[in-house]
């Protein structure tokens, strides 16, 4: 059940980050149009990093499912009353 909470939080955060980056890139007007890193390369590196972090979180949760970590997740999601 805790995996579903983490995955849903990840999906919601990813959704809002993607929208923010899309709107920022769409509305960004640069005078010289010279970008150090192209948007497509940046966004794919960002996506790979996000998936690796999600995977490492799942590995950590599977191997080291201690009470303090579970309480932190419950506290962050507002489950604890």
C-alpha positions in Angstrom: 0.0 0.0 0.0 2.8 2.4 0.8 4.2 1.8 -2.7 1.0 3.1 -4.2 1.2 6.3 -2.1 4.8 6.9 -3.2 4.0 6.2 -6.8 1.0 8.5 -6.8 3.0 11.3 -5.1 5.7 10.8 -7.7 3.2 11.0 -10.6 1.6 14.1 -9.3 4.9 15.9 -8.8 6.1 14.8 -12.2 2.9 16.1 -13.8 3.3 19.6 -12.2 7.0 19.7 -13.0 6.5 18.8 -16.7 3.8 21.5 -17.0 5.9 24.1 -15.4 8.9 23.3 -17.6 6.8 23.2 -20.7 5.2 26.6 -19.9 8.5 28.1 -18.9 10.2 27.0 -22.1 7.3 28.1 -24.2 7.1 31.6 -22.8 10.9 32.1 -22.5 12.2 34.6 -25.0 16.0 35.0 -25.1 17.7 37.8 -26.9 20.5 35.7 -28.5 18.7 32.4 -28.5 21.9 30.6 -27.5 21.2 27.9 -24.9 23.9 26.0 -23.2 21.8 22.8 -23.0 18.9 22.2 -25.4 15.5 21.8 -23.8 15.0 18.2 -25.1 18.3 17.0 -23.8 17.7 18.7 -20.4 14.2 17.2 -20.0 15.3 13.7 -20.9 18.2 13.9 -18.4 15.7 15.2 -15.8 13.3 12.3 -16.6 16.0 9.7 -16.3 17.1 11.2 -13.0 13.5 11.1 -11.7 13.0 7.5 -12.7 16.3 6.5 -11.1 15.3 8.3 -7.9 12.0 6.6 -7.9 13.6 3.2 -8.4 16.1 3.8 -5.7 13.3 4.8 -3.3 11.5 1.5 -4.1 14.7 -0.5 -3.5 15.2 1.3 -0.2 11.6 0.7 0.8 11.8 -3.0 0.0 15.1 -3.6 1.7 15.1 -1.2 4.6 11.4 -0.9 5.6 12.0 0.5 9.1 9.4 2.2 11.3 11.0 5.6 11.2 10.9 5.7 7.3 7.3 4.5 7.3 6.3 7.2 9.8 8.0 9.9 7.7 6.1 8.8 4.6 2.8 8.7 6.6 3.5 12.1 8.1 4.3 13.7 4.6 1.2 12.3 3.1 -1.0 13.4 6.0 -2.1 9.9 7.1 -1.1 10.4 10.7 -3.9 12.0 12.7 
